[in-house]
């Protein structure tokens, strides 16, 4: 099996887990959100790079950057907050970090990216949807983790 076939299989497996979690939660995601979530899961399971620093500091540092570097940092922070909130809320609890706090930082990161005047080359509608459906995405991830 070639690398591309493995990646396609991995993404289809993530998509199937997302669909199963949708059925259990009753929360139906838009096609674009399902694809984004599956690609994000695929990326972070191969990279294994969840934050080790304080998320708020990373967020403040990202805001002091500009251009593409800021965009990438905000996207990483939003993605990490999403995965931590949905898949590893106990990790947050152990570090005495509020789930609401992490969700707020994640939503703010995506909201900044959704601003049409902020990043022209990225799909602002996608990031608006991520910000708007953040809680539903967290529920989907939580269900995926706890029903397996």
C-alpha positions as CSV (number, residue, x, y, z in Angstrom):
1,X,0.0,0.0,0.0
2,X,1.5,3.4,-1.0
3,X,1.5,6.5,1.2
4,X,-1.4,8.1,-0.7
5,X,-3.5,5.0,-0.3
6,X,-2.7,4.9,3.4
7,X,-3.7,8.6,3.8
8,X,-6.9,8.0,1.9
9,X,-7.8,5.0,4.1
10,X,-6.9,6.9,7.2
11,X,-9.1,9.9,6.2
12,X,-12.0,7.6,5.3
13,X,-11.7,5.9,8.7
14,X,-11.8,9.3,10.5
15,X,-14.8,10.3,8.4
16,X,-16.6,7.1,9.4
17,X,-15.9,7.7,13.0
18,X,-17.2,11.3,12.6
19,X,-20.4,10.0,10.9
20,X,-20.9,7.4,13.7
21,X,-20.5,10.2,16.3
22,X,-23.0,12.4,14.4
23,X,-25.6,9.6,14.5
24,X,-25.1,9.2,18.3
25,X,-25.2,12.9,19.1
26,X,-27.8,14.0,16.5
27,X,-25.5,16.8,15.5
28,X,-25.1,16.9,11.7
29,X,-21.9,18.7,10.5
30,X,-21.6,20.3,7.1
31,X,-19.5,18.4,4.6
32,X,-16.7,21.0,4.8
33,X,-16.5,20.7,8.6
34,X,-16.4,16.9,8.4
35,X,-13.5,17.1,5.9
36,X,-11.6,19.7,8.0
37,X,-12.1,17.7,11.1
38,X,-10.9,14.4,9.5
39,X,-7.8,16.1,8.0
40,X,-7.0,17.8,11.4
41,X,-7.3,14.4,13.2
42,X,-5.2,12.8,10.6
43,X,-2.5,15.5,10.9
44,X,-2.4,15.5,14.7
45,X,-2.3,11.8,15.0
46,X,0.7,11.6,12.7
47,X,2.4,14.6,14.2
48,X,1.5,14.2,17.9
49,X,2.1,17.8,18.6
50,X,-0.5,19.0,21.1
51,X,0.5,22.1,23.1
52,X,2.8,21.8,26.1
53,X,2.7,25.6,26.8
54,X,0.0,27.8,28.1
55,X,-2.6,28.2,25.4
56,X,-3.4,31.9,26.3
57,X,0.3,32.8,26.0
58,X,0.5,31.1,22.6
59,X,-2.6,33.0,21.5
60,X,-1.2,36.4,22.7
61,X,2.1,35.7,20.9
62,X,0.2,34.8,17.7
63,X,-1.7,38.1,17.9
64,X,1.6,39.9,18.0
65,X,2.7,38.3,14.7
66,X,1.5,39.3,11.3
67,X,0.7,37.9,7.9
68,X,1.0,34.2,7.1
69,X,2.9,33.4,10.3
70,X,0.1,34.7,12.4
71,X,-2.5,32.9,10.3
72,X,-0.7,29.5,10.8
73,X,-0.3,30.1,14.5
74,X,-4.0,31.0,15.0
75,X,-5.0,28.0,13.0
76,X,-2.8,25.7,15.1
77,X,-4.1,27.1,18.3
78,X,-7.7,26.8,17.2
79,X,-7.1,23.2,16.1
80,X,-5.3,22.3,19.3
81,X,-8.0,23.8,21.5
82,X,-10.6,21.8,19.5
83,X,-8.8,18.5,19.9
84,X,-8.0,19.1,23.6
85,X,-11.5,20.1,24.4
86,X,-13.1,17.2,22.6
87,X,-10.6,14.4,23.0
88,X,-8.6,15.2,26.1
89,X,-10.8,17.3,28.5
90,X,-9.3,15.3,31.4
91,X,-5.8,16.6,30.4
92,X,-7.2,20.1,30.9
93,X,-8.7,19.2,34.2
94,X,-5.4,17.7,35.5
95,X,-3.7,21.0,34.7
96,X,-6.6,23.0,36.3
97,X,-7.5,24.6,32.9
98,X,-11.1,25.4,32.4
99,X,-12.8,23.7,29.4
100,X,-14.7,26.9,28.8
101,X,-11.5,28.8,28.7
102,X,-10.0,26.5,26.1
103,X,-13.2,26.6,24.0
104,X,-13.1,30.4,24.1
105,X,-9.5,30.6,22.9
106,X,-10.2,28.1,20.1
107,X,-13.3,30.0,19.0
108,X,-11.5,33.3,19.1
109,X,-8.6,31.9,17.0
110,X,-11.0,30.6,14.3
111,X,-13.0,33.9,14.5
112,X,-9.8,35.9,13.7
113,X,-9.2,33.7,10.7
114,X,-12.8,34.1,9.6
115,X,-12.4,37.9,9.2
116,X,-12.5,38.4,5.5
117,X,-10.1,41.3,5.7
118,X,-7.6,39.3,7.7
119,X,-6.6,36.4,5.5
120,X,-7.6,36.5,1.9
121,X,-6.1,33.3,0.8
122,X,-8.0,31.1,3.2
123,X,-11.6,30.1,3.2
124,X,-13.1,32.6,5.6
125,X,-16.5,30.8,5.5
126,X,-14.9,27.6,6.7
127,X,-13.3,29.3,9.7
128,X,-16.6,31.1,10.5
129,X,-18.3,27.7,10.5
130,X,-15.5,26.3,12.7
131,X,-16.0,29.1,15.2
132,X,-19.8,28.9,15.0
133,X,-20.0,25.1,15.4
134,X,-17.1,24.7,17.8
135,X,-19.2,23.2,20.6
136,X,-20.8,20.7,18.3
137,X,-17.4,19.7,17.0
138,X,-16.2,19.2,20.6
139,X,-19.3,17.0,21.3
140,X,-18.5,15.0,18.1
141,X,-14.9,14.5,19.2
142,X,-15.9,13.6,22.8
143,X,-18.4,11.0,21.5
144,X,-15.8,9.6,19.1
145,X,-13.4,9.0,22.0
146,X,-15.9,7.7,24.6
147,X,-17.9,5.3,22.4
148,X,-15.0,3.2,21.1
